[in-house]
Amino acid sequence: MFNFLEKKAKEPVIKVLARERTQYNDIYVIQNDDFRELWFKGNGDYFLQSRVNVEQQKQLALVYSNMMMASLLFCPKPQRLLMVGLGGAAVTNFLSEQFPNLHIDVVEIDPKVIEVSKKYFFLRESNRYRVFEEDGRVFIQNRKGQEPYDWIILDAFKSGSIPYHLKTCEFYKEIRAILKPDGIVGSNLYGKGNSLKPRDTKTFMSVFPNIYCFEDAERVATVLIANGGERWSEEKIHDRATISNKMPEPFSMQEVAKTYRPGKFVKESVARFDDHFSEKGFLHDVEKENRSSVKPRRYPIKNIH
């Protein structure tokens, strides 16, 4: 599975291209042989955010980003995409190339992440590919009543955590309000270091009738896809994969479909995530959450190598 992503045998040559400290993140841009990588440092550890092969920019270089394309099984001809969290723009650059008519909005709170993505990760905005500097939830609240999206990707990370206000039942209800009735949500749940996946699943199930979990055999990455409408069988997912592979090699939708894990992380005994704002109000607490670097955070993730 994803054998084209295996590391090279030779010793890599690593060079730090940029280091930026902001009120939100401690950012590193690394050149690692042919790969350019975006890392966030937090709580004394480093967390990989994005990777692109500078010699093969039209390929997806991370297991997670390949698996997120499982969303296209359910939405094969997306028209309007919102991505919460820019990272190194690898996913949205890829989709912009593969779907020339796709309208892409990205919301990213950290201006330095936007800056390094343009300088080092080949981000080029256009009239159909736009990046907004704002908190993801605030952006989504302000989109209500406007033209809906048919695909939303949740990929906002703050080093070793995900902002809690981007993980709650109330937030997912706000997402559903700006989605088309048959629209889908793809959420990056990280890999082995995230022990909160059952609660994520429970929270999504409180808002969306259909949940589909995709996870590679090594548990490097987990992607949860949620939507309304008719429930898809495992057979239908694999059937769709056989006719949906229009991506450049070595990408394989059939390989992605093999990572479908029906029923995984479904546990009735766990509690869902709900909003718990202080008397100071939503905007105050969101800003505090976005800037906080102390541990433990409310949605902690461990960096397991």
Legacy VTK file of the C-alpha trace (Angstrom):
# vtk DataFile Version 3.0
C-alpha trace
ASCII
DATASET POLYDATA
POINTS 305 float
0.000 0.000 0.000
1.427 3.373 -1.047
4.793 1.707 -1.719
5.815 4.661 -3.872
6.070 6.684 -0.644
8.773 4.532 0.888
11.894 6.330 2.049
15.024 6.199 -0.055
17.872 4.010 1.166
20.466 6.767 0.995
20.993 9.212 3.822
18.876 12.315 3.248
20.368 15.775 2.968
18.330 18.059 5.203
18.400 21.831 5.035
16.317 24.368 6.960
14.964 26.845 4.420
12.939 29.004 6.795
11.983 29.388 10.447
9.058 31.577 11.490
7.606 32.106 14.965
4.120 33.553 15.108
1.443 33.991 17.731
-0.050 30.737 16.462
2.811 28.467 15.395
6.535 27.765 15.432
7.118 27.050 11.742
9.942 25.227 9.988
10.387 24.736 6.244
12.747 21.836 5.527
14.344 20.590 2.318
14.818 16.815 2.671
16.381 15.558 -0.555
13.666 16.003 -3.201
11.011 16.648 -0.570
10.082 20.036 0.830
8.323 19.829 4.172
6.378 22.081 6.531
6.738 21.315 10.258
5.227 22.866 13.372
7.055 22.668 16.682
5.005 22.466 19.871
5.554 21.266 23.424
9.122 20.313 22.555
8.211 18.064 19.636
7.910 18.418 15.871
4.821 17.650 13.790
4.869 17.222 10.012
2.186 19.317 8.335
2.883 19.021 4.635
5.272 17.468 2.121
5.759 18.004 -1.589
8.208 16.435 -4.015
9.699 19.436 -5.787
10.528 17.262 -8.802
7.055 15.696 -8.974
4.691 18.397 -7.784
1.642 16.795 -9.401
1.801 13.842 -6.995
0.591 13.642 -3.412
3.531 12.773 -1.176
1.804 11.942 2.138
-0.330 8.920 2.994
-2.969 11.189 4.573
-3.343 13.358 1.470
-3.747 10.293 -0.760
-6.397 8.881 1.578
-8.304 12.168 1.662
-8.984 11.560 -2.032
-11.407 8.847 -0.882
-13.789 11.803 -0.683
-13.937 11.691 -4.480
-15.602 8.297 -4.346
-18.651 10.063 -2.907
-18.191 13.351 -4.767
-16.473 12.520 -8.081
-17.127 15.889 -9.731
-16.676 18.531 -7.021
-17.641 22.078 -7.914
-16.979 24.010 -4.712
-14.415 23.041 -2.047
-13.619 24.605 1.314
-10.462 23.529 3.119
-9.964 24.546 6.765
-6.210 24.701 7.347
-3.774 25.425 4.521
-0.622 23.602 5.608
1.782 23.622 2.662
-1.103 23.779 0.152
-0.216 20.303 -1.190
-3.810 19.042 -1.265
-5.398 22.155 -2.736
-2.592 22.646 -5.293
-3.131 19.053 -6.414
-6.901 19.445 -6.662
-6.598 22.762 -8.483
-4.447 21.010 -11.090
-6.703 17.944 -11.405
-10.018 19.818 -11.482
-9.615 22.969 -13.602
-13.208 24.066 -12.942
-13.144 23.480 -9.184
-13.701 26.596 -7.053
-11.410 26.333 -4.005
-11.613 28.409 -0.830
-9.014 27.867 1.883
-9.207 29.430 5.319
-5.992 29.736 7.336
-5.547 31.772 10.511
-1.755 32.160 10.427
-0.499 34.729 7.879
3.016 33.251 7.982
1.695 29.844 6.921
0.131 31.556 3.902
3.383 33.409 3.240
5.644 30.330 3.335
3.162 28.350 1.227
3.482 30.966 -1.488
7.253 31.254 -1.185
8.214 27.587 -0.754
5.217 25.386 -1.634
4.082 26.750 -4.994
0.770 28.234 -3.841
-0.662 30.467 -6.565
-4.009 32.094 -5.893
-6.415 32.833 -8.714
-10.021 33.890 -9.196
-11.082 30.278 -8.481
-8.443 29.426 -5.836
-8.490 31.799 -2.886
-6.978 31.825 0.604
-8.669 33.697 3.462
-6.783 34.719 6.612
-9.302 33.959 9.355
-10.316 31.422 11.971
-12.021 28.502 10.240
-15.117 28.478 12.407
-15.644 32.222 12.183
-15.329 31.974 8.389
-17.894 29.166 8.248
-20.357 31.069 10.436
-20.108 34.024 8.059
-20.739 31.777 5.023
-24.204 30.737 6.127
-26.801 31.721 3.556
-24.256 32.004 0.721
-23.591 29.567 -2.083
-23.016 26.150 -0.470
-20.032 23.850 -0.850
-20.212 20.233 -1.955
-16.931 19.281 -0.256
-15.286 20.483 2.944
-11.882 19.267 4.185
-10.953 19.731 7.844
-7.181 19.834 8.308
-6.435 22.530 10.894
-3.605 21.636 13.263
-1.677 23.566 15.881
1.494 21.511 16.394
0.428 18.732 18.771
-3.287 19.399 18.766
-6.355 20.410 16.829
-8.183 23.537 18.033
-11.050 22.235 20.169
-13.658 24.610 18.734
-13.080 22.924 15.347
-14.056 19.529 16.769
-17.476 19.940 18.369
-21.014 18.913 17.564
-22.028 22.547 17.265
-19.229 23.205 14.778
-20.278 20.246 12.621
-23.839 21.584 12.587
-22.473 24.879 11.283
-20.576 22.949 8.614
-23.690 21.083 7.543
-25.516 24.397 7.186
-23.106 25.530 4.432
-22.996 22.163 2.634
-25.218 21.019 -0.190
-27.708 18.346 0.965
-25.545 15.617 -0.585
-22.248 17.313 0.283
-19.387 15.578 2.096
-16.892 16.377 4.839
-13.424 14.834 4.988
-11.596 15.136 8.305
-7.906 14.428 8.933
-7.763 12.525 12.240
-3.969 12.075 12.185
-2.314 8.722 12.933
-1.473 6.533 15.917
-0.866 9.494 18.206
-4.526 10.517 18.228
-6.403 8.546 20.886
-9.564 10.656 20.516
-10.871 9.123 17.274
-13.810 7.306 18.936
-15.034 10.633 20.304
-14.556 12.260 16.897
-16.630 9.506 15.335
-19.349 9.859 17.973
-19.452 13.619 17.403
-19.745 13.292 13.626
-22.477 10.662 14.032
-24.501 13.118 16.119
-24.749 15.426 13.084
-24.257 13.317 9.937
-26.147 10.069 9.222
-23.279 8.394 7.352
-19.699 7.945 8.541
-16.887 6.229 6.606
-13.475 5.598 8.152
-10.333 5.128 6.038
-7.054 4.090 7.663
-3.867 2.625 6.191
-2.506 -0.686 7.487
0.351 0.973 9.384
-2.043 3.513 10.951
0.032 6.393 9.673
-3.149 8.280 8.819
-6.879 8.168 9.480
-9.474 10.024 7.425
-13.128 10.226 8.391
-15.699 11.064 5.727
-19.223 12.141 6.635
-22.251 12.863 4.485
-26.006 12.766 4.276
-28.223 10.890 1.864
-28.103 7.197 1.102
-25.775 4.903 3.041
-23.069 3.340 0.871
-22.185 -0.337 1.209
-18.580 -1.542 1.235
-19.251 -3.199 -2.113
-20.425 0.074 -3.627
-17.298 1.876 -2.394
-15.040 -0.685 -4.071
-17.150 -0.680 -7.237
-16.916 3.102 -7.480
-13.152 2.925 -6.987
-12.755 0.763 -10.089
-14.265 3.469 -12.300
-13.043 6.590 -10.506
-9.278 6.483 -10.960
-8.592 9.513 -13.132
-5.609 10.750 -11.124
-2.023 10.666 -12.407
0.038 7.581 -11.647
1.062 6.219 -9.220
-2.148 7.285 -7.466
-4.717 4.482 -7.231
-8.277 4.988 -6.055
-8.595 1.217 -5.713
-5.703 1.193 -3.247
-7.357 4.002 -1.324
-10.656 2.071 -1.217
-8.809 -0.868 0.347
-8.205 1.285 3.423
-11.937 1.530 4.185
-12.534 0.346 7.761
-16.293 -0.067 8.341
-17.324 0.331 11.955
-13.899 1.324 13.228
-13.863 3.781 16.145
-17.637 3.460 16.638
-18.084 3.241 20.416
-21.350 4.135 22.090
-19.674 4.431 25.500
-17.601 7.504 24.651
-18.749 11.118 24.975
-19.010 13.444 22.000
-17.283 16.824 21.874
-19.523 19.784 22.728
-18.889 23.517 22.971
-17.980 24.829 26.409
-17.461 28.560 26.134
-16.755 30.803 29.104
-18.736 33.832 30.172
-16.292 35.899 28.109
-17.900 34.564 24.953
-17.208 32.729 21.722
-14.738 35.096 20.053
-12.646 35.529 23.190
-12.379 31.792 23.772
-11.622 31.024 20.133
-8.779 33.531 20.101
-7.424 32.090 23.352
-7.609 28.563 21.946
-5.834 29.555 18.740
-2.964 31.239 20.576
-2.578 28.790 23.443
0.661 26.817 23.576
0.423 25.390 27.076
-0.258 21.754 27.777
-2.376 19.886 28.191
-4.553 21.184 25.376
-8.147 20.027 25.001
-7.441 17.966 21.881
-3.903 16.627 22.385
-2.030 14.566 19.803
1.217 12.700 20.426
4.005 12.543 17.878
4.632 8.802 17.481
7.406 7.922 15.057
LINES 1 306
305 0 1 2 3 4 5 6 7 8 9 10 11 12 13 14 15 16 17 18 19 20 21 22 23 24 25 26 27 28 29 30 31 32 33 34 35 36 37 38 39 40 41 42 43 44 45 46 47 48 49 50 51 52 53 54 55 56 57 58 59 60 61 62 63 64 65 66 67 68 69 70 71 72 73 74 75 76 77 78 79 80 81 82 83 84 85 86 87 88 89 90 91 92 93 94 95 96 97 98 99 100 101 102 103 104 105 106 107 108 109 110 111 112 113 114 115 116 117 118 119 120 121 122 123 124 125 126 127 128 129 130 131 132 133 134 135 136 137 138 139 140 141 142 143 144 145 146 147 148 149 150 151 152 153 154 155 156 157 158 159 160 161 162 163 164 165 166 167 168 169 170 171 172 173 174 175 176 177 178 179 180 181 182 183 184 185 186 187 188 189 190 191 192 193 194 195 196 197 198 199 200 201 202 203 204 205 206 207 208 209 210 211 212 213 214 215 216 217 218 219 220 221 222 223 224 225 226 227 228 229 230 231 232 233 234 235 236 237 238 239 240 241 242 243 244 245 246 247 248 249 250 251 252 253 254 255 256 257 258 259 260 261 262 263 264 265 266 267 268 269 270 271 272 273 274 275 276 277 278 279 280 281 282 283 284 285 286 287 288 289 290 291 292 293 294 295 296 297 298 299 300 301 302 303 304
